[in-house]
Amino acid sequence: MAALGYSRDGKRGTLQINFGLICSPEGRPVGVRVHDGATQDQQTTLAAVATVRERFGVEQVVFVGDRGMITQANAATLKEQGVDFVSALKTQQIRSLVASGDVQLSLFDETNLAEISSPLFPGERLVVCRNPPSPPNEPANAASCWQRPKPNSTRSKR
């Protein structure tokens, strides 16, 4: 299955293999699919949703993917199938929203917009925060990232 494809390591001309991972609501891996190295991310999206629905019998699916996975065509198909999804917007899409007035920019004034923790992952929290300051006259970018606690002094000495 190794084939020439996009190298996320930046090593051009090397053979690649792509893995798709399906996780439970708790974040535990429940399925994996191997794709040949020439498979683009957006080509795996709809098959992954179909697998979750058919193999695991899940009716309400929320697909989380980056901009490379959820293209305009995939987004339209997911909507038609009743699948919710989370993804980032491209710069031009953000500018269109700002120009139309559909975005409340004051939402991005705070550094930490929201914070979520779970007893399933003690000591970790999901923080929705503002990325580094945006250039003037451009919308602020929001990102979510898991923040792990800083190691205590005893751990760092080991």
C-alpha positions as CSV (number, residue, x, y, z in Angstrom):
1,M,0.0,0.0,0.0
2,A,3.0,2.3,0.2
3,A,2.8,4.8,-2.6
4,L,4.2,8.3,-3.4
5,G,2.0,10.9,-1.8
6,Y,2.0,14.0,0.4
7,S,4.7,13.6,3.2
8,R,3.7,15.3,6.4
9,D,7.3,15.0,7.4
10,G,8.4,17.1,4.4
11,K,10.4,14.2,2.9
12,R,9.7,14.4,-0.8
13,G,10.0,11.2,-2.9
14,T,9.4,8.8,0.0
15,L,6.7,6.1,0.1
16,Q,3.7,6.9,2.3
17,I,0.9,5.0,4.1
18,N,-2.1,6.8,5.5
19,F,-4.1,5.7,8.6
20,G,-7.6,6.7,9.5
21,L,-8.7,6.5,13.1
22,I,-12.2,6.2,14.5
23,C,-12.6,7.0,18.2
24,S,-15.4,6.5,20.7
25,P,-17.0,9.5,22.4
26,E,-14.4,8.9,25.2
27,G,-11.6,9.3,22.7
28,R,-10.6,5.6,22.6
29,P,-9.7,4.1,19.3
30,V,-12.3,1.7,18.1
31,G,-11.4,1.4,14.4
32,V,-8.5,2.0,12.1
33,R,-8.3,1.9,8.3
34,V,-5.2,1.9,6.2
35,H,-5.1,3.8,3.0
36,D,-2.5,3.8,0.3
37,G,-0.1,6.7,0.4
38,A,-1.6,8.4,-2.7
39,T,-5.0,8.8,-1.0
40,Q,-5.8,12.4,-0.1
41,D,-7.5,13.2,3.2
42,Q,-10.7,14.5,1.7
43,Q,-11.2,11.1,-0.1
44,T,-11.5,9.3,3.3
45,T,-14.2,11.5,4.9
46,L,-17.4,10.0,3.5
47,A,-16.2,6.4,3.8
48,A,-15.3,7.0,7.5
49,V,-18.8,8.3,8.2
50,A,-20.3,5.4,6.4
51,T,-18.2,3.0,8.4
52,V,-19.3,4.5,11.7
53,R,-22.9,4.4,10.7
54,E,-22.9,0.8,9.3
55,R,-20.3,-1.0,11.3
56,F,-21.1,0.6,14.7
57,G,-24.8,1.4,14.2
58,V,-24.3,5.1,15.1
59,E,-27.1,7.3,13.9
60,Q,-25.9,10.7,15.1
61,V,-22.4,11.3,13.8
62,V,-20.2,14.4,14.4
63,F,-17.2,14.4,12.1
64,V,-14.2,16.4,13.2
65,G,-11.7,17.2,10.6
66,D,-9.3,19.8,9.4
67,R,-9.7,22.0,6.3
68,G,-8.1,19.4,4.1
69,M,-10.7,16.7,5.0
70,I,-13.9,18.7,4.8
71,T,-14.1,20.3,1.4
72,Q,-17.1,22.3,0.2
73,A,-18.3,19.1,-1.7
74,N,-17.8,16.9,1.4
75,A,-19.6,19.5,3.6
76,A,-22.6,19.6,1.3
77,T,-22.8,15.8,1.3
78,L,-22.4,15.6,5.0
79,K,-25.3,18.1,5.4
80,E,-27.5,16.1,3.1
81,Q,-26.8,12.9,5.1
82,G,-27.6,14.7,8.4
83,V,-24.1,14.5,9.7
84,D,-22.8,17.3,11.9
85,F,-19.2,18.3,11.5
86,V,-16.5,20.6,13.0
87,S,-13.8,22.1,11.0
88,A,-11.7,25.3,10.6
89,L,-12.6,28.0,8.1
90,K,-10.3,29.2,5.4
91,T,-9.2,32.8,5.5
92,Q,-11.5,33.8,2.6
93,Q,-14.5,32.2,4.3
94,I,-13.8,34.1,7.5
95,R,-13.5,37.4,5.5
96,S,-16.8,36.6,3.9
97,L,-18.5,36.1,7.2
98,V,-17.0,39.3,8.6
99,A,-18.1,41.3,5.6
100,S,-21.6,39.9,5.8
101,G,-21.8,40.8,9.5
102,D,-22.6,37.3,10.6
103,V,-19.6,37.1,13.0
104,Q,-19.6,38.9,16.3
105,L,-15.9,39.9,16.5
106,S,-16.1,40.9,20.1
107,L,-16.3,37.1,20.8
108,F,-12.6,37.0,20.0
109,D,-11.5,39.8,22.4
110,E,-10.7,37.4,25.2
111,T,-7.6,35.3,25.2
112,N,-9.4,32.2,26.7
113,L,-12.9,32.0,25.4
114,A,-14.0,28.8,27.1
115,E,-12.6,26.0,29.2
116,I,-13.9,22.4,29.5
117,S,-12.6,19.6,31.7
118,S,-13.6,16.0,32.1
119,P,-13.3,13.5,34.9
120,L,-12.3,11.0,32.2
121,F,-9.1,13.0,31.6
122,P,-8.1,14.4,35.1
123,G,-5.6,17.2,35.0
124,E,-6.3,18.0,31.3
125,R,-8.6,20.7,30.0
126,L,-9.8,21.8,26.6
127,V,-9.3,25.5,26.2
128,V,-10.8,27.5,23.3
129,C,-8.4,30.3,23.0
130,R,-7.4,33.1,20.7
131,N,-4.4,32.3,18.4
132,P,-1.5,34.8,18.4
133,P,-2.8,38.3,17.6
134,S,-4.1,38.6,14.0
135,P,-2.8,41.3,11.7
136,P,-4.8,44.6,11.8
137,N,-8.0,44.6,9.8
138,E,-8.2,40.8,9.8
139,P,-10.5,38.6,11.9
140,A,-9.1,36.9,15.0
141,N,-8.6,33.2,14.7
142,A,-10.0,30.9,17.3
143,A,-8.5,27.5,18.0
144,S,-9.1,24.8,20.5
145,C,-6.3,22.8,22.0
146,W,-5.8,20.3,24.8
147,Q,-3.6,21.8,27.5
148,R,-1.8,19.3,29.7
149,P,-0.7,20.4,33.2
150,K,2.9,21.4,33.5
151,P,5.0,18.6,35.0
152,N,5.8,19.2,38.7
153,S,9.4,19.8,39.7
154,T,9.9,16.2,40.8
155,R,9.0,14.9,37.4
156,S,11.1,17.3,35.5
157,K,14.2,16.3,37.5
158,R,13.8,12.7,36.5
